[in-house]
Amino acid sequence: MDSHGRIIDYLRISITDRCNERCLYCMPEGYKGWAQKADHLTADEVIRVARAASAMGFRKFRLTGGEPTIRTDLLEIARGISTLKNADHLALSTNGTRLQALASPLKEAGVSSVNISLDALDPALYRKVTGGDVSLVLTGIEAALQAGFSRLKINCVLMRGVNENEIWPLILFASEREIPIRFIELMPLSHADVLNGKNFLSVDEVLARLAQRDEVSPLESVPLGWGPARYYHLKKTGATVGFIGAITTPDFCASCNKIRLTADGKIRPCLGRHNELDLLSVLRSEAGGVEEVLREAIALKPIDHEFSGCYEPGRPMTAIGG
């Protein structure tokens, strides 16, 4: 439990800061600050951190990046974490481009749920936002459905003037496949100036737009994960739609239960603040002390983020972990 009475039992683990896409909201143009391979945690070190967290009572683990599926030992890491005591749930966040080949092996390795980023269905717009090929993502989604994960979700970052017209097509796409879709407010994790009227689109505005098309009702008693999303049911389409409003939701951080491990071995108590603790040197020393660093991170976890102020990202999302 942290100093604000929140139970912290969720560790998000970035296993690489590299990615095969370059999303506008995640990686600033021209960013080349990749960690050197020697600075990335090894599979054994990642599993060691997860084991220490599990011993402390952490129950949920999520593998992120960058793009975690480009790491060749991903399955080894997944198998190592999924068998830990108390590891009730192992999840993966991915852009989906490599899931066609990896979905079934990931399921067999113990991954129980997958979140897939999909910011547009239109191929040209998808390429503009991510630099990638949406057909690979769509094929990956179908492979994930066939693999039979216990939970599959689609994530879409809201960008005014960019993918506003994709919101309804994405809802229909997800609904047809009975996949919950979540819309996420843009956060200042590439540049500070993204939170302006030109770029920012709030979840409340999107919810109001959906209410003009369909009958919307909250799903307050439906647990679809450990995160902060608030879910709604659309009566006509049958869609399940979630909203993650980090900027506009007043009590957004009230139930936060997570800390983050970056690919270069830092523990970050809060995504929206700069404080980080060095775990890499502890892992590579003979003294040990991994649990002590995790406990310190929990003790330092702030009451809320600083996104709504004049937050200046110290390093972009791809370096912190999605």
Order of alpha helices (4+ residues) and beta strands (2+ residues): beta-alpha-beta-alpha-beta-alpha-beta-alpha-alpha-beta-alpha-beta-alpha-beta-beta-beta-beta-beta-beta-alpha-alpha-alpha
